[in-house]
Amino acid sequence: MDSQKQNCIDPTEHSGVEPAVATAEPVTKLVEKPPTAASSMSVVKAAGEVGPSEDSVGQTHLSASASASAFTSATVAAPSSGYSSASAAYNSAYLTVDRSADWPKTRRRQIFNIIYFSICAYLSLMFLNRFGGPLMAISAAFSVVLFVASSIYVVFHRSHVSVNDELPDWSRKLLRTTALLLPVAIIGGTAWVVDHDPTVAWPAPSHAASGVVAAAPLEFNNEIALADKLYDDDDYDGAIVHYLNAVQLQPSEHAEERLADSYLRVDGDTEEMALTHADKALAMNSKNVPALSSKAWALNTLERYKEALPIATYASTVDPTFGESYAAISNAQNGLGDHNAALAADNQHVRIHNDETTAYSMRSDTYKALGKEKEAKADADMVAKLEKNEQ
């Protein structure tokens, strides 16, 4: 019996491995210790001589099934080595489950993400700076976060299965599609609104922040010149865009006056915008007759005749040759029911603008309100004649 004991070799005595004790401390230390190449290969060979293989991109990797078998075999077949063999098998089986094979494709995708979301972030921040709004702030923050995340992924590529990898295929595709389309939808929607809403313009960038003060007046003059040309060509929507650009560069009585008039000539309920810009022009010059007339016209359109009448009357006293003032007086008087006073203003309007259809058309309406059908028809015939001559 004693000779048998002497012939029995204690594996812990010769291997230098302490006897395994079922406590948390040795387990933690062994799992944290990275496995060596030799231990990993020995574990794989113990599981059935499963060696390394070359994948499609020339990278050496272990298959997941073989690594899992290695982990199981090492745990059962090597009880004397305790947790060290189990830890090495675990690392080989689960921490490097064929992720290197996916790396080339994943890297290309993340590089695309870096480029794509950097562009989205730049556009979102530019729009946010110019237009503001919570949606644009969300788009900017979203794009910046995904840009940073993609950059980190490229630099520190993961070698383990992530939460995203464990999701169903349809869920991963839905998340990626949402991430790609959300910034584009917000940026594209904002651009569409700016292009189709005359009350919103693409503002010119300010030069004050960069210190290029000399460039601002030159750009301002270009904006005014272009806006004036569009205004003279009756393109009031286009004129509004460039007048708005001009007043963002520097205050302009002329631009505010033209904005007030242009807003009265475009489609839509823009009378309040006309009032706003007329008031801005009048704040610079209280005797700006076109701005006074535009304000009176806007008030008449809003059926605020009592407010419009004194403004239009004042404009006619400042410049008795400005026909639009008399047109505004006629409109207000007819709205208040004083058709005779309206007719007097119409006569002044026709006297100043005897070649314009609007003057005769307004007086024809006043004649009808007074029951003077013969005079109303004569003015209507004059309107038809002038329109024919214009053709």
MOHUKA-V657856 format. One record per residue. N is the residue number from 1. RES is the residue in three letters. PHI is phi in degrees with one decimal (* if undefined). PSI is psi in radians with two decimals (999 if undefined). NEAR is the number of other ideal C-beta (glycine too) atoms within 10 Angstrom. Layout:
# MOHUKA-V657856
((N,RES,PHI,PSI,NEAR) (N,RES,PHI,PSI,NEAR))
This chain:
# MOHUKA-V657856
((1,MET,*,-0.73,4) (2,ASP,-68.5,-0.61,6) (3,SER,-67.3,-0.60,7) (4,GLN,-65.1,-0.69,7) (5,LYS,-64.6,-0.67,7) (6,GLN,-69.9,-0.60,7) (7,ASN,-75.0,-0.33,7) (8,CYS,-76.7,2.20,7) (9,ILE,-97.8,2.21,9) (10,ASP,-79.7,2.04,9) (11,PRO,-64.0,-0.50,12) (12,THR,-74.8,-0.44,14) (13,GLU,-74.1,-0.60,8) (14,HIS,-98.1,-0.47,8) (15,SER,-85.4,-0.26,13) (16,GLY,78.4,0.20,7) (17,VAL,-98.0,2.26,15) (18,GLU,-70.0,2.61,9) (19,PRO,-59.0,2.41,9) (20,ALA,-67.5,2.27,17) (21,VAL,-120.8,2.33,10) (22,ALA,-76.4,1.19,6) (23,THR,-128.3,2.84,8) (24,ALA,-74.1,-0.48,7) (25,GLU,-66.5,-0.91,8) (26,PRO,-64.9,-0.54,15) (27,VAL,-63.2,-0.79,16) (28,THR,-62.6,-0.76,11) (29,LYS,-66.8,-0.66,12) (30,LEU,-73.6,-0.66,17) (31,VAL,-68.4,-0.63,15) (32,GLU,-72.0,-0.40,8) (33,LYS,-76.1,2.14,13) (34,PRO,-67.6,2.47,10) (35,PRO,-73.5,2.56,19) (36,THR,-87.7,2.86,10) (37,ALA,-63.3,-0.66,7) (38,ALA,-65.9,-0.77,9) (39,SER,-65.8,-0.65,19) (40,SER,-65.1,-0.75,19) (41,MET,-67.9,-0.64,18) (42,SER,-65.9,-0.64,16) (43,VAL,-66.7,-0.69,29) (44,VAL,-66.6,-0.73,25) (45,LYS,-64.8,-0.63,13) (46,ALA,-64.5,-0.42,17) (47,ALA,-86.9,-0.02,21) (48,GLY,136.8,0.42,11) (49,GLU,56.8,0.77,8) (50,VAL,-86.3,1.93,18) (51,GLY,-97.8,-3.14,11) (52,PRO,-74.0,2.64,11) (53,SER,-131.7,2.72,10) (54,GLU,-94.4,2.28,9) (55,ASP,-88.6,-3.00,14) (56,SER,-66.5,-0.40,7) (57,VAL,-106.8,0.22,12) (58,GLY,82.1,0.29,7) (59,GLN,-101.2,2.41,11) (60,THR,-81.9,2.28,10) (61,HIS,-151.1,2.87,17) (62,LEU,-104.5,2.45,22) (63,SER,-71.7,2.64,15) (64,ALA,-66.4,-0.66,15) (65,SER,-68.6,-0.72,12) (66,ALA,-66.3,-0.66,18) (67,SER,-67.3,-0.67,25) (68,ALA,-65.1,-0.71,18) (69,SER,-64.2,-0.65,19) (70,ALA,-62.3,-0.72,27) (71,PHE,-62.6,-0.74,23) (72,THR,-67.5,-0.79,13) (73,SER,-64.5,-0.74,18) (74,ALA,-63.9,-0.59,25) (75,THR,-70.4,-0.65,15) (76,VAL,-85.4,-0.78,9) (77,ALA,-81.4,-0.27,13) (78,ALA,-125.1,1.09,16) (79,PRO,-67.1,-0.48,11) (80,SER,-69.3,-0.48,13) (81,SER,-84.8,-0.09,19) (82,GLY,64.2,-2.39,19) (83,TYR,-78.6,-0.27,19) (84,SER,-65.0,-0.82,20) (85,SER,-67.0,-0.69,25) (86,ALA,-63.4,-0.70,22) (87,SER,-65.1,-0.77,22) (88,ALA,-62.3,-0.74,27) (89,ALA,-65.5,-0.67,27) (90,TYR,-62.5,-0.80,21) (91,ASN,-61.6,-0.74,19) (92,SER,-67.7,-0.63,24) (93,ALA,-80.8,-0.66,23) (94,TYR,-116.9,-0.53,14) (95,LEU,-86.2,-0.25,14) (96,THR,-133.4,0.95,17) (97,VAL,-79.3,1.34,20) (98,ASP,58.2,0.42,14) (99,ARG,-72.6,-0.48,18) (100,SER,-65.1,-0.47,16) (101,ALA,-67.0,-0.54,15) (102,ASP,-85.6,-0.15,14) (103,TRP,-63.9,-0.79,14) (104,PRO,-57.5,-0.79,14) (105,LYS,-66.4,-0.73,10) (106,THR,-65.1,-0.66,15) (107,ARG,-63.8,-0.76,13) (108,ARG,-60.8,-0.69,10) (109,ARG,-65.9,-0.71,15) (110,GLN,-71.5,-0.57,18) (111,ILE,-65.1,-0.70,13) (112,PHE,-60.3,-0.75,12) (113,ASN,-60.9,-0.70,20) (114,ILE,-61.1,-0.84,18) (115,ILE,-64.9,-0.81,12) (116,TYR,-63.4,-0.86,18) (117,PHE,-76.1,-0.38,24) (118,SER,-68.0,-0.69,16) (119,ILE,-66.1,-0.78,15) (120,CYS,-61.7,-0.71,24) (121,ALA,-64.5,-0.74,21) (122,TYR,-62.7,-0.85,14) (123,LEU,-64.1,-0.71,21) (124,SER,-64.4,-0.76,25) (125,LEU,-66.2,-0.64,17) (126,MET,-65.1,-0.80,14) (127,PHE,-65.0,-0.69,21) (128,LEU,-62.7,-0.71,19) (129,ASN,-65.3,-0.59,13) (130,ARG,-92.1,-0.63,17) (131,PHE,-116.8,-0.39,15) (132,GLY,69.9,-2.80,10) (133,GLY,102.9,2.48,12) (134,PRO,-66.2,-0.63,8) (135,LEU,-63.8,-0.72,18) (136,MET,-68.4,-0.59,23) (137,ALA,-65.0,-0.70,15) (138,ILE,-64.0,-0.78,15) (139,SER,-61.2,-0.75,26) (140,ALA,-63.8,-0.85,23) (141,ALA,-63.6,-0.74,14) (142,PHE,-61.0,-0.81,18) (143,SER,-67.0,-0.71,26) (144,VAL,-64.2,-0.77,17) (145,VAL,-61.5,-0.79,13) (146,LEU,-70.7,-0.55,21) (147,PHE,-63.0,-0.82,20) (148,VAL,-64.9,-0.75,13) (149,ALA,-62.8,-0.74,15) (150,SER,-65.0,-0.67,20) (151,SER,-64.4,-0.78,16) (152,ILE,-63.2,-0.68,11) (153,TYR,-63.1,-0.69,17) (154,VAL,-66.7,-0.74,15) (155,VAL,-72.7,-0.79,8) (156,PHE,-116.1,1.35,8) (157,HIS,-66.7,2.37,14) (158,ARG,-76.1,2.50,12) (159,SER,-116.7,0.50,11) (160,HIS,-139.6,2.91,10) (161,VAL,-76.9,2.17,14) (162,SER,-93.2,3.05,10) (163,VAL,-62.2,-0.68,6) (164,ASN,-63.1,-0.60,11) (165,ASP,-68.4,-0.44,12) (166,GLU,-86.1,-0.14,9) (167,LEU,-76.9,2.75,13) (168,PRO,-63.8,2.75,8) (169,ASP,-60.1,-0.75,7) (170,TRP,-64.8,-0.58,8) (171,SER,-68.7,-0.73,11) (172,ARG,-63.2,-0.72,13) (173,LYS,-66.1,-0.68,11) (174,LEU,-65.3,-0.76,12) (175,LEU,-63.0,-0.74,12) (176,ARG,-67.3,-0.73,13) (177,THR,-62.2,-0.74,10) (178,THR,-62.9,-0.76,10) (179,ALA,-63.3,-0.63,18) (180,LEU,-77.6,-0.62,16) (181,LEU,-89.7,-0.44,11) (182,LEU,-59.7,-0.91,17) (183,PRO,-62.6,-0.68,23) (184,VAL,-64.3,-0.69,15) (185,ALA,-63.5,-0.75,13) (186,ILE,-68.8,-0.80,23) (187,ILE,-65.3,-0.80,21) (188,GLY,-63.4,-0.69,12) (189,GLY,-63.1,-0.72,13) (190,THR,-64.7,-0.75,21) (191,ALA,-62.6,-0.68,13) (192,TRP,-65.1,-0.75,10) (193,VAL,-61.7,-0.76,12) (194,VAL,-63.3,-0.68,16) (195,ASP,-74.8,-0.41,10) (196,HIS,-111.0,-0.16,9) (197,ASP,-108.0,1.98,11) (198,PRO,-67.6,-0.27,19) (199,THR,-80.6,-0.16,13) (200,VAL,-120.4,2.28,15) (201,ALA,-122.8,2.74,18) (202,TRP,-73.3,1.83,13) (203,PRO,-73.3,2.49,16) (204,ALA,-74.5,2.50,18) (205,PRO,-65.7,2.51,13) (206,SER,-77.3,2.45,13) (207,HIS,-97.3,-0.07,17) (208,ALA,-66.3,-0.66,10) (209,ALA,-66.9,-0.62,7) (210,SER,-86.6,-0.14,9) (211,GLY,83.9,0.10,7) (212,VAL,-89.1,1.26,11) (213,VAL,-70.4,-0.58,9) (214,ALA,-67.0,-0.42,8) (215,ALA,-79.0,-0.40,11) (216,ALA,-63.9,-0.86,15) (217,PRO,-60.7,-0.64,12) (218,LEU,-63.1,-0.78,11) (219,GLU,-68.0,-0.64,17) (220,PHE,-60.3,-0.81,20) (221,ASN,-63.5,-0.65,12) (222,ASN,-64.5,-0.73,15) (223,GLU,-63.6,-0.76,23) (224,ILE,-64.1,-0.77,20) (225,ALA,-61.7,-0.78,12) (226,LEU,-66.3,-0.74,17) (227,ALA,-63.3,-0.73,26) (228,ASP,-62.7,-0.70,17) (229,LYS,-63.1,-0.78,13) (230,LEU,-64.5,-0.65,19) (231,TYR,-64.2,-0.79,20) (232,ASP,-66.2,-0.47,9) (233,ASP,-87.4,0.16,10) (234,ASP,64.8,0.35,9) (235,ASP,-93.7,1.39,14) (236,TYR,-74.6,-0.53,21) (237,ASP,-62.6,-0.81,14) (238,GLY,-66.3,-0.67,17) (239,ALA,-62.0,-0.70,26) (240,ILE,-58.9,-0.75,26) (241,VAL,-58.1,-0.82,22) (242,HIS,-80.5,-0.51,23) (243,TYR,-65.9,-0.66,30) (244,LEU,-64.9,-0.70,21) (245,ASN,-60.2,-0.69,21) (246,ALA,-65.6,-0.79,28) (247,VAL,-72.6,-0.29,21) (248,GLN,-77.5,-0.43,17) (249,LEU,-78.8,-0.73,24) (250,GLN,-164.1,2.67,12) (251,PRO,-61.5,2.53,13) (252,SER,-151.0,2.03,20) (253,GLU,-63.2,-0.73,16) (254,HIS,-60.9,-0.82,17) (255,ALA,-64.4,-0.73,27) (256,GLU,-64.9,-0.69,25) (257,GLU,-62.2,-0.79,25) (258,ARG,-69.4,-0.59,26) (259,LEU,-62.6,-0.75,29) (260,ALA,-59.4,-0.79,29) (261,ASP,-69.0,-0.70,22) (262,SER,-65.4,-0.69,26) (263,TYR,-64.6,-0.44,25) (264,LEU,-77.2,-0.27,20) (265,ARG,-105.1,-0.09,15) (266,VAL,-96.9,2.83,15) (267,ASP,-72.8,2.65,8) (268,GLY,106.5,2.98,10) (269,ASP,-86.2,1.45,8) (270,THR,-114.2,0.27,20) (271,GLU,-63.7,-0.66,17) (272,GLU,-64.7,-0.65,11) (273,MET,-64.3,-0.69,20) (274,ALA,-61.9,-0.74,25) (275,LEU,-61.2,-0.76,21) (276,THR,-58.9,-0.84,16) (277,HIS,-75.7,-0.52,26) (278,ALA,-64.3,-0.73,29) (279,ASP,-63.8,-0.64,13) (280,LYS,-65.7,-0.71,19) (281,ALA,-66.6,-0.71,26) (282,LEU,-69.8,-0.46,20) (283,ALA,-66.3,-0.48,13) (284,MET,-86.3,-0.53,14) (285,ASN,-153.9,1.83,13) (286,SER,-68.9,-0.19,11) (287,LYS,-109.2,0.40,11) (288,ASN,-73.4,1.76,23) (289,VAL,-63.7,-0.79,20) (290,PRO,-58.6,-0.68,19) (291,ALA,-67.6,-0.69,29) (292,LEU,-61.3,-0.77,29) (293,SER,-65.8,-0.70,29) (294,SER,-64.2,-0.69,31) (295,LYS,-64.3,-0.74,27) (296,ALA,-62.8,-0.73,30) (297,TRP,-62.7,-0.75,26) (298,ALA,-62.4,-0.73,27) (299,LEU,-65.2,-0.68,25) (300,ASN,-62.3,-0.73,24) (301,THR,-62.7,-0.58,16) (302,LEU,-84.4,0.11,15) (303,GLU,62.0,0.56,9) (304,ARG,-103.6,1.13,16) (305,TYR,-65.4,-0.66,19) (306,LYS,-64.7,-0.55,11) (307,GLU,-78.3,-0.59,14) (308,ALA,-73.7,-0.64,26) (309,LEU,-59.1,-0.89,22) (310,PRO,-65.3,-0.54,12) (311,ILE,-68.3,-0.78,24) (312,ALA,-66.3,-0.68,27) (313,THR,-64.2,-0.73,18) (314,TYR,-63.2,-0.70,15) (315,ALA,-61.7,-0.68,26) (316,SER,-69.1,-0.45,22) (317,THR,-81.2,-0.56,9) (318,VAL,-68.7,-0.74,13) (319,ASP,-139.4,1.65,16) (320,PRO,-65.9,-0.17,13) (321,THR,-96.2,0.02,10) (322,PHE,-90.7,1.80,17) (323,GLY,-63.3,-0.54,21) (324,GLU,-61.7,-0.49,23) (325,SER,-64.6,-0.74,29) (326,TYR,-69.1,-0.59,28) (327,ALA,-63.5,-0.70,26) (328,ALA,-66.7,-0.64,29) (329,ILE,-63.6,-0.81,28) (330,SER,-59.0,-0.78,27) (331,ASN,-60.2,-0.79,25) (332,ALA,-66.6,-0.74,27) (333,GLN,-65.9,-0.72,24) (334,ASN,-63.9,-0.67,21) (335,GLY,-64.5,-0.54,17) (336,LEU,-87.3,-0.11,14) (337,GLY,92.9,0.07,10) (338,ASP,-96.7,1.47,14) (339,HIS,-73.4,-0.54,20) (340,ASN,-65.5,-0.74,10) (341,ALA,-65.2,-0.60,17) (342,ALA,-66.2,-0.69,25) (343,LEU,-63.4,-0.66,20) (344,ALA,-62.5,-0.70,16) (345,ALA,-69.1,-0.64,25) (346,ASP,-62.8,-0.70,28) (347,ASN,-61.5,-0.71,15) (348,GLN,-65.6,-0.66,19) (349,HIS,-63.5,-0.79,24) (350,VAL,-65.3,-0.65,20) (351,ARG,-61.8,-0.70,12) (352,ILE,-80.8,-0.69,17) (353,HIS,-120.4,1.15,16) (354,ASN,-78.0,0.01,12) (355,ASP,-114.9,0.26,10) (356,GLU,-112.8,2.37,16) (357,THR,-67.0,-0.56,17) (358,THR,-61.7,-0.71,15) (359,ALA,-62.1,-0.81,26) (360,TYR,-70.6,-0.63,24) (361,SER,-64.4,-0.75,15) (362,MET,-66.7,-0.70,23) (363,ARG,-68.8,-0.60,26) (364,SER,-60.4,-0.72,21) (365,ASP,-64.9,-0.66,19) (366,THR,-67.4,-0.70,25) (367,TYR,-60.4,-0.71,21) (368,LYS,-63.1,-0.70,16) (369,ALA,-65.0,-0.49,15) (370,LEU,-88.7,-0.07,14) (371,GLY,82.7,0.29,9) (372,LYS,-98.1,1.44,16) (373,GLU,-69.8,-0.63,10) (374,LYS,-63.3,-0.82,7) (375,GLU,-66.1,-0.65,16) (376,ALA,-63.3,-0.71,18) (377,LYS,-68.0,-0.66,13) (378,ALA,-61.9,-0.74,14) (379,ASP,-68.5,-0.63,22) (380,ALA,-64.4,-0.68,17) (381,ASP,-64.7,-0.65,12) (382,MET,-64.8,-0.66,18) (383,VAL,-61.8,-0.79,17) (384,ALA,-62.2,-0.69,11) (385,LYS,-64.7,-0.80,12) (386,LEU,-63.7,-0.69,17) (387,GLU,-65.2,-0.64,10) (388,LYS,-67.6,-0.68,8) (389,ASN,-66.5,-0.59,9) (390,GLU,-67.6,-0.48,8) (391,GLN,-74.4,999,4))
